[in-house]
Amino acid sequence: MQVFWLKRNLRLQDSAPFFEAMRSYRRLGKVLPLYLHEPSLIDQPDVTRQHQCFIHETLDELGDAIRALGGQLLEQVGEAVEVLDQLHRIMPITRICTHQETTQACQYERDLAVAAWCRSKGVEFVEWQQNGVVRAGKHQESLSFPDYFAHSVALQLKDPRGTDLSERFAPLPIPSSKRSTVPRAHGNDKPGRQKGGRSKAETILSDFFRVQTIQRYPFQISSPMTAWDGCSRISAYLAYGIVSDREVFKAVDNAVGAGHQVLRPQEFEKLQDRARFYLDRLMWRRSYIQSFEDSPALQTEPPVARFRGARDELDADLFEAWKLGRTGFAFIDSLMRCLHETGWIHMRGRAALVSFATMNLWQPTAKIAEYLAGQFLDYDPAIHYPIHHVVSGSAAPENGIMVYNPVKQGEHDPEGEFIRRYVPELADLPGEAVHDVTLTSGCLSDQGKAHGLRPYPAPIVDHVATGRYARRRVQELQHGLVAAPRKRDSSQLGLL
């Protein structure tokens, strides 16, 4: 029997492990699709209930898709090696097929343990490359992004739907675990998050990747009011492998091809530029994943060694105010509260949240990253941690210094519509008044009173003084101008 192991590769389309397992069923045995609900991973701080519900929704659709092909998905609660060993005793495993993943330490250690078990049992363990990322130390095998994109769009991506593969699937060696036996991840589900499942991802592929939406994309991603619909929102489906990056490349290429048929040359040139603008984000995505593959210590350690010890003291009061969206900076708080409700905010909003926490509040990057990992539905460890180092300044100096002014960022919500939606304490303040900290401090609207809210707080720090301090300290640390102090001086931080 072969095992098609589903981890963060929750799809059948454009899945080399699935295709290769199916193709070799006569030689290596029939194929068992397997998903493991692993208690040790569910218990990790970066896994929350919203992630778990998203996965369950995806597995429901995936199970239906496998049944339509003539097979069954086995879901089991248990640690990987233990479950595989149990299955091997019942129905010997010849090969485990899965995708190569670049992920956090606990999952990578799990993969190493599975590889060791396979060696001890004489089971072949094959991980297929994805996202154009190569294992650390094998950069000679890597394609440039333009070459990887061109290669991807030229491929005929495989989709098994509509075929009868029943003779190639293995019967279930044991019954699937009931969902009621799956340990519950910490936290609560988010009422406004995206739903899991391949069908939701395919709706995005068909609805967003069109000439009109690609044309508008660069102009709608900075404001929280326009980014909600102006961004593709495909990131969560990429993070869990519900769609592949190559499928997204194809969708972009098809949109450009459609534009070529209907647009005048000058307009078509603009479309190409805007498609490249979108593809740049996918290029960054691949670059971040490769950087994490090469340096997995980024999960806990800064790339610039001088930052070790410079920003590792957590201030519980500041951290709690930031987490609750009660910092006294309305735009920052509206972003955090939107994230709590929906599991998503736009790219600029994410940078503003991280910058405020690590620069103005001078909180540890690792703690900020760990908390936000649980809040972002589209959390992908290989992207998440490198970006946090870039924004917090602890990456290489060539990345620059990003100290976002938390008041000035409100310009992306000029009339305060987004702020009033998520900070109802300020609902009675008109227009741009929500950006004036002298007016927001102590404010409590009638709507806020009706919801039993407390008056809106005064700013918890002087954003000008803390921003100036952070910029100077980050520059010193990046360039090794002074030794990193072990203790933080509150007077330098401009605490109010």
C-alpha positions as CSV (number, residue, x, y, z in Angstrom):
1,M,0.0,0.0,0.0
2,Q,1.1,3.6,-0.7
3,V,0.1,6.5,1.5
4,F,-0.7,9.8,0.0
5,W,0.0,12.0,3.0
6,L,-1.9,15.3,3.1
7,K,-0.4,18.0,5.3
8,R,-0.3,21.5,4.0
9,N,-1.0,20.1,0.5
10,L,-4.8,19.7,0.7
11,R,-5.6,19.2,-3.0
12,L,-5.7,16.7,-5.7
13,Q,-5.2,19.1,-8.6
14,D,-1.6,19.8,-9.7
15,S,-0.5,17.3,-7.0
16,A,2.6,15.4,-8.1
17,P,2.4,13.1,-5.0
18,F,-1.1,12.1,-5.8
19,F,-0.5,11.6,-9.5
20,E,2.7,9.7,-9.1
21,A,1.2,7.4,-6.4
22,M,-1.8,6.7,-8.7
23,R,0.4,6.1,-11.6
24,S,2.5,3.4,-9.8
25,Y,-0.3,1.6,-8.0
26,R,0.3,-1.7,-9.9
27,R,4.0,-1.7,-8.9
28,L,3.9,-0.2,-5.4
29,G,0.4,-0.9,-4.2
30,K,-2.9,0.8,-4.0
31,V,-3.2,4.4,-2.6
32,L,-4.5,5.5,0.8
33,P,-5.2,9.2,1.2
34,L,-4.3,10.1,4.8
35,Y,-4.8,13.2,6.9
36,L,-3.5,13.2,10.5
37,H,-5.0,15.3,13.3
38,E,-1.8,15.4,15.4
39,P,-2.4,16.5,19.0
40,S,1.1,17.8,19.6
41,L,0.8,20.1,16.5
42,I,-2.8,21.2,17.4
43,D,-1.5,22.2,20.8
44,Q,1.1,24.6,19.3
45,P,0.6,28.3,20.1
46,D,0.5,29.2,16.4
47,V,-2.5,26.9,15.7
48,T,-5.9,28.3,16.7
49,R,-9.5,27.3,16.3
50,Q,-10.0,29.3,13.1
51,H,-7.2,27.4,11.4
52,Q,-8.7,24.1,12.6
53,C,-12.2,24.9,11.3
54,F,-10.8,26.1,8.0
55,I,-8.9,22.7,7.7
56,H,-12.0,20.7,8.6
57,E,-14.1,22.5,6.0
58,T,-11.4,21.8,3.4
59,L,-11.2,18.1,4.4
60,D,-15.0,17.8,4.1
61,E,-14.8,18.9,0.4
62,L,-11.6,16.9,-0.2
63,G,-13.2,13.8,1.2
64,D,-16.2,14.3,-1.2
65,A,-13.7,14.8,-4.1
66,I,-11.9,11.5,-3.3
67,R,-15.2,9.6,-3.0
68,A,-16.2,10.9,-6.4
69,L,-13.0,9.3,-7.8
70,G,-13.8,6.0,-6.1
71,G,-11.7,6.2,-2.9
72,Q,-11.9,7.2,0.7
73,L,-10.0,9.7,2.8
74,L,-8.7,8.3,6.1
75,E,-8.6,10.9,8.9
76,Q,-6.9,9.8,12.1
77,V,-6.2,11.4,15.4
78,G,-2.7,10.6,16.6
79,E,1.0,11.4,16.2
80,A,2.4,10.7,12.8
81,V,4.8,7.9,13.6
82,E,2.4,6.1,15.8
83,V,-0.4,6.1,13.3
84,L,1.8,5.1,10.4
85,D,3.2,2.3,12.5
86,Q,-0.3,1.0,13.2
87,L,-1.3,1.2,9.6
88,H,1.9,-0.6,8.5
89,R,1.2,-3.5,10.8
90,I,-2.3,-3.9,9.3
91,M,-1.5,-3.3,5.7
92,P,2.3,-2.9,4.9
93,I,3.3,0.5,3.5
94,T,5.6,0.5,0.5
95,R,5.8,4.3,-0.1
96,I,4.7,7.5,1.5
97,C,4.1,10.3,-1.1
98,T,3.7,13.9,0.0
99,H,4.9,17.5,-0.7
100,Q,8.1,18.9,0.5
101,E,7.2,21.6,3.0
102,T,9.1,24.5,4.5
103,T,7.5,25.0,7.8
104,Q,7.9,25.7,11.5
105,A,10.3,23.6,13.7
106,C,7.7,21.3,15.3
107,Q,6.4,20.1,11.9
108,Y,9.9,19.8,10.4
109,E,10.9,17.7,13.4
110,R,7.8,15.5,12.8
111,D,8.8,15.1,9.1
112,L,12.3,14.0,10.2
113,A,10.8,11.5,12.6
114,V,8.7,10.1,9.9
115,A,11.7,9.8,7.6
116,A,13.6,8.0,10.3
117,W,10.7,5.6,10.8
118,C,10.5,4.9,7.1
119,R,14.2,4.0,7.0
120,S,13.8,1.7,9.9
121,K,10.9,-0.1,8.1
122,G,12.2,-0.1,4.6
123,V,9.4,2.3,3.5
124,E,10.2,4.7,0.7
125,F,9.5,8.3,1.7
126,V,9.3,10.8,-1.2
127,E,8.6,14.5,-0.9
128,W,7.9,16.4,-4.1
129,Q,9.1,20.0,-4.5
130,Q,6.6,22.8,-4.6
131,N,6.6,26.6,-4.8
132,G,9.8,26.5,-6.7
133,V,11.7,26.1,-3.4
134,V,14.7,23.8,-3.1
135,R,16.0,22.2,0.0
136,A,18.7,24.2,1.8
137,G,22.1,23.8,0.2
138,K,20.8,22.9,-3.2
139,H,20.6,26.3,-4.8
140,Q,22.2,25.1,-8.0
141,E,18.8,23.4,-8.7
142,S,16.8,26.6,-8.3
143,L,15.2,28.4,-11.2
144,S,14.9,32.2,-11.4
145,F,11.4,33.4,-10.8
146,P,10.8,34.4,-14.4
147,D,12.0,30.9,-15.5
148,Y,9.9,29.2,-12.9
149,F,6.8,31.2,-13.9
150,A,7.4,30.5,-17.6
151,H,7.9,26.8,-16.9
152,S,4.7,26.7,-14.8
153,V,2.4,28.3,-17.3
154,A,3.7,26.0,-20.0
155,L,2.8,22.9,-18.0
156,Q,-0.5,21.0,-18.5
157,L,-1.6,20.9,-14.9
158,K,-3.3,17.6,-13.9
159,D,-6.8,17.5,-12.6
160,P,-8.2,14.0,-11.8
161,R,-11.9,15.0,-11.6
162,G,-14.2,13.1,-13.8
163,T,-12.2,9.9,-13.8
164,D,-12.9,6.6,-12.2
165,L,-9.8,5.6,-10.1
166,S,-11.6,3.2,-7.8
167,E,-9.3,0.3,-8.6
168,R,-6.3,2.3,-7.6
169,F,-7.4,3.3,-4.1
170,A,-6.7,1.1,-1.1
171,P,-9.6,0.2,1.2
172,L,-9.5,1.9,4.7
173,P,-7.4,-0.3,7.0
174,I,-9.2,1.2,10.0
175,P,-12.2,3.5,10.4
176,S,-11.7,7.2,10.2
177,S,-11.6,9.0,13.5
178,K,-14.7,10.9,14.4
179,R,-14.3,14.7,14.4
180,S,-15.6,14.8,17.9
181,T,-12.4,13.0,19.0
182,V,-10.1,15.6,17.4
183,P,-8.5,17.8,20.2
184,R,-9.8,21.4,20.0
185,A,-7.3,24.0,19.2
186,H,-7.1,27.0,21.6
187,G,-9.0,30.2,21.0
188,N,-12.3,30.7,19.2
189,D,-13.3,30.6,15.6
190,K,-13.6,34.0,13.8
191,P,-17.1,34.9,12.6
192,G,-15.9,36.8,9.5
193,R,-13.1,34.6,8.2
194,Q,-13.0,33.0,4.8
195,K,-14.3,29.4,4.6
196,G,-12.2,26.5,3.7
197,G,-12.5,24.2,0.6
198,R,-11.4,23.9,-2.9
199,S,-14.6,25.4,-4.3
200,K,-14.0,28.7,-2.5
201,A,-10.5,28.9,-3.9
202,E,-11.8,28.1,-7.5
203,T,-14.3,30.9,-7.1
204,I,-11.5,33.3,-6.5
205,L,-9.5,31.9,-9.4
206,S,-12.4,32.6,-11.7
207,D,-13.7,35.8,-10.3
208,F,-10.6,37.8,-9.4
209,F,-8.2,36.9,-12.2
210,R,-9.9,38.9,-14.9
211,V,-8.8,41.9,-16.9
212,Q,-10.8,44.5,-14.9
213,T,-9.7,43.3,-11.4
214,I,-6.0,43.0,-12.4
215,Q,-6.2,46.5,-13.9
216,R,-7.5,47.9,-10.5
217,Y,-5.3,45.8,-8.2
218,P,-2.3,48.1,-7.6
219,F,-4.6,51.0,-6.7
220,Q,-6.7,49.2,-4.2
221,I,-4.3,47.4,-1.9
222,S,-3.2,50.2,0.4
223,S,-6.6,51.2,1.9
224,P,-8.5,48.9,4.2
225,M,-11.7,50.1,2.6
226,T,-10.7,48.9,-0.9
227,A,-8.2,46.1,-0.2
228,W,-11.0,43.8,1.1
229,D,-12.3,43.3,-2.4
230,G,-9.3,44.7,-4.3
231,C,-6.9,42.0,-3.2
232,S,-7.3,38.5,-4.5
233,R,-7.7,36.9,-1.0
234,I,-6.1,33.7,-2.4
235,S,-3.4,33.6,0.4
236,A,-5.2,31.3,2.8
237,Y,-5.8,28.7,0.0
238,L,-2.1,28.9,-1.0
239,A,-1.0,28.6,2.6
240,Y,-2.8,25.3,3.0
241,G,-2.0,24.0,-0.5
242,I,-5.6,24.0,-1.5
243,V,-4.4,25.6,-4.7
244,S,-0.9,25.6,-6.0
245,D,1.1,28.7,-7.0
246,R,1.2,27.3,-10.5
247,E,-2.5,27.4,-10.7
248,V,-2.4,31.1,-9.7
249,F,0.3,31.7,-12.3
250,K,-2.0,30.2,-14.9
251,A,-4.9,32.3,-13.8
252,V,-2.8,35.5,-14.1
253,D,-1.5,34.4,-17.5
254,N,-5.0,33.6,-18.7
255,A,-6.2,37.1,-17.6
256,V,-3.4,38.7,-19.6
257,G,-4.2,36.5,-22.6
258,A,-7.9,37.6,-22.4
259,G,-6.8,41.2,-22.3
260,H,-4.7,40.8,-25.4
261,Q,-7.8,39.9,-27.3
262,V,-9.9,42.9,-26.3
263,L,-7.6,45.8,-25.3
264,R,-5.9,48.4,-27.5
265,P,-2.0,48.2,-27.4
266,Q,-1.6,51.0,-24.9
267,E,-4.2,49.6,-22.5
268,F,-2.8,46.1,-22.9
269,E,0.7,47.4,-21.9
270,K,-0.9,48.8,-18.7
271,L,-2.5,45.4,-18.0
272,Q,0.8,43.7,-18.4
273,D,2.5,46.1,-16.0
274,R,-0.3,45.5,-13.4
275,A,-0.1,41.8,-13.8
276,R,3.7,42.0,-13.2
277,F,2.8,44.1,-10.1
278,Y,0.7,41.2,-8.8
279,L,3.3,38.6,-9.8
280,D,6.0,40.6,-7.8
281,R,4.1,39.6,-4.7
282,L,4.2,36.0,-5.6
283,M,7.9,36.4,-6.3
284,W,8.4,37.8,-2.8
285,R,6.4,34.9,-1.5
286,R,8.7,32.4,-3.0
287,S,11.8,34.4,-1.9
288,Y,10.5,34.4,1.8
289,I,9.8,30.7,1.7
290,Q,13.3,30.0,0.3
291,S,14.9,32.2,3.0
292,F,13.1,30.3,5.7
293,E,14.1,27.0,4.1
294,D,17.7,28.2,4.3
295,S,17.4,29.7,7.8
296,P,14.7,28.0,9.8
297,A,16.1,29.6,13.0
298,L,14.2,32.8,11.8
299,Q,11.2,31.4,13.7
300,T,12.9,32.5,17.0
301,E,16.2,34.3,16.1
302,P,16.9,37.6,14.3
303,P,19.0,37.4,11.1
304,V,21.2,40.2,12.5
305,A,22.9,38.8,15.5
306,R,23.3,42.2,17.2
307,F,19.5,42.2,17.8
308,R,19.8,39.3,20.2
309,G,19.1,40.7,23.6
310,A,18.2,44.2,22.2
311,R,14.5,43.7,22.2
312,D,13.6,40.6,24.2
313,E,11.9,42.1,27.3
314,L,8.1,41.8,27.1
315,D,6.1,44.6,28.7
316,A,2.9,42.8,29.6
317,D,0.8,46.0,29.8
318,L,1.8,47.3,26.5
319,F,1.5,43.9,24.8
320,E,-2.0,43.4,26.2
321,A,-3.1,46.8,25.1
322,W,-1.9,46.1,21.6
323,K,-3.5,42.7,21.5
324,L,-6.9,44.1,22.6
325,G,-6.9,47.0,20.2
326,R,-6.8,49.6,23.0
327,T,-3.6,51.5,22.3
328,G,-5.2,54.9,21.8
329,F,-4.2,54.9,18.2
330,A,-7.5,54.5,16.3
331,F,-6.1,53.1,13.0
332,I,-3.9,50.6,14.8
333,D,-6.7,49.5,17.0
334,S,-9.2,49.2,14.1
335,L,-6.7,46.9,12.3
336,M,-6.3,44.6,15.3
337,R,-10.1,44.4,15.9
338,C,-10.7,43.7,12.3
339,L,-8.1,40.9,12.5
340,H,-9.9,39.5,15.5
341,E,-13.2,39.3,13.7
342,T,-12.1,38.2,10.2
343,G,-8.6,36.7,10.4
344,W,-7.4,39.0,7.6
345,I,-6.1,42.5,7.1
346,H,-4.3,43.9,4.1
347,M,-0.5,43.9,3.6
348,R,0.0,47.6,4.7
349,G,-2.2,47.0,7.7
350,R,-0.1,44.1,8.8
351,A,3.1,46.0,8.5
352,A,1.6,48.9,10.5
353,L,0.6,46.5,13.3
354,V,4.0,44.9,13.5
355,S,5.9,48.2,13.2
356,F,3.9,49.7,16.0
357,A,4.4,46.7,18.3
358,T,8.1,46.2,17.6
359,M,9.2,49.8,17.0
360,N,6.9,52.2,19.0
361,L,6.3,49.6,21.8
362,W,9.7,48.0,21.3
363,Q,8.3,44.5,22.0
364,P,10.1,41.3,21.1
365,T,9.7,40.4,17.5
366,A,9.3,36.6,18.3
367,K,6.4,37.3,20.7
368,I,4.6,39.6,18.2
369,A,5.1,37.0,15.4
370,E,3.8,34.2,17.6
371,Y,0.7,36.1,18.5
372,L,-0.1,37.2,15.0
373,A,0.5,33.6,13.7
374,G,-2.7,32.6,15.5
375,Q,-4.6,35.6,14.3
376,F,-3.9,35.4,10.5
377,L,-6.0,32.8,8.8
378,D,-3.5,32.7,6.0
379,Y,-0.5,32.1,8.4
380,D,2.3,30.4,6.5
381,P,5.3,30.0,8.8
382,A,7.8,30.3,5.9
383,I,6.5,33.7,5.0
384,H,5.3,34.9,8.4
385,Y,8.6,34.9,10.3
386,P,10.9,36.4,7.6
387,I,8.5,39.3,7.1
388,H,8.4,40.1,10.8
389,H,12.1,40.5,10.8
390,V,12.0,42.8,7.8
391,V,9.4,45.0,9.3
392,S,10.9,45.1,12.8
393,G,14.3,46.0,11.4
394,S,16.1,42.9,12.6
395,A,16.7,41.7,9.0
396,A,19.7,42.8,6.8
397,P,20.2,46.6,6.6
398,E,19.4,46.6,2.8
399,N,15.8,46.0,3.7
400,G,15.7,49.5,5.2
401,I,14.0,50.7,8.3
402,M,10.2,50.6,8.5
403,V,8.9,52.9,11.3
404,Y,5.3,53.5,10.4
405,N,3.7,56.6,11.9
406,P,0.5,55.2,13.5
407,V,-1.4,58.4,13.1
408,K,-0.2,59.2,9.6
409,Q,-1.2,55.7,8.5
410,G,-4.8,56.8,9.1
411,E,-4.5,58.7,5.8
412,H,-5.5,55.4,4.1
413,D,-8.9,55.7,5.9
414,P,-9.3,59.5,5.4
415,E,-12.9,59.8,6.5
416,G,-12.5,57.2,9.3
417,E,-15.1,54.8,7.9
418,F,-13.0,51.7,8.6
419,I,-12.1,53.0,12.1
420,R,-15.7,53.7,13.1
421,R,-16.7,50.2,11.9
422,Y,-14.3,48.4,14.2
423,V,-13.8,51.0,17.0
424,P,-17.5,51.9,17.9
425,E,-16.3,54.0,20.8
426,L,-15.6,56.7,18.2
427,A,-18.8,56.3,16.2
428,D,-20.0,59.8,17.1
429,L,-16.8,61.6,15.9
430,P,-17.3,62.9,12.4
431,G,-14.9,62.4,9.4
432,E,-11.2,62.7,10.0
433,A,-11.7,63.6,13.7
434,V,-11.1,60.0,14.5
435,H,-7.4,60.5,13.7
436,D,-7.0,63.3,16.3
437,V,-5.8,61.7,19.5
438,T,-6.8,64.8,21.5
439,L,-10.4,64.1,20.5
440,T,-10.4,60.3,20.7
441,S,-9.0,60.1,24.2
442,G,-11.8,59.3,26.7
443,C,-14.4,59.3,23.9
444,L,-17.4,57.0,24.2
445,S,-20.2,57.1,21.7
446,D,-23.8,56.2,22.3
447,Q,-23.2,53.1,20.3
448,G,-20.2,52.2,22.5
449,K,-22.3,52.8,25.6
450,A,-25.0,50.5,24.2
451,H,-22.4,47.8,23.8
452,G,-21.1,48.2,27.3
453,L,-17.7,49.4,26.1
454,R,-15.3,51.5,28.1
455,P,-14.2,55.0,27.0
456,Y,-11.5,55.0,24.4
457,P,-8.0,55.2,25.9
458,A,-5.4,57.9,25.5
459,P,-2.3,56.9,23.5
460,I,-0.2,54.4,25.5
461,V,3.1,55.9,24.1
462,D,4.3,59.1,22.5
463,H,4.5,57.9,18.9
464,V,6.9,60.6,17.8
465,A,9.4,60.0,20.5
466,T,9.2,56.2,20.3
467,G,9.4,56.3,16.5
468,R,12.5,58.5,16.7
469,Y,14.1,56.2,19.3
470,A,13.3,53.0,17.4
471,R,14.8,54.4,14.1
472,R,18.0,55.4,15.8
473,R,18.4,52.1,17.7
474,V,17.6,49.9,14.7
475,Q,20.1,51.9,12.6
476,E,22.8,51.4,15.3
477,L,22.1,47.7,15.6
478,Q,22.0,47.1,11.9
479,H,25.3,48.7,11.4
480,G,27.0,47.7,14.7
481,L,27.5,51.2,15.8
482,V,27.0,50.4,19.5
483,A,26.5,47.4,21.7
484,A,23.0,46.3,22.3
485,P,21.7,47.2,25.8
486,R,20.1,44.4,27.9
487,K,17.6,46.7,29.6
488,R,15.1,49.1,28.0
489,D,15.0,52.7,29.2
490,S,11.4,53.7,29.5
491,S,12.2,57.4,29.4
492,Q,13.9,56.8,26.0
493,L,10.7,55.1,24.8
494,G,8.6,58.1,25.5
495,L,6.0,56.2,27.6
496,L,3.1,58.4,28.7
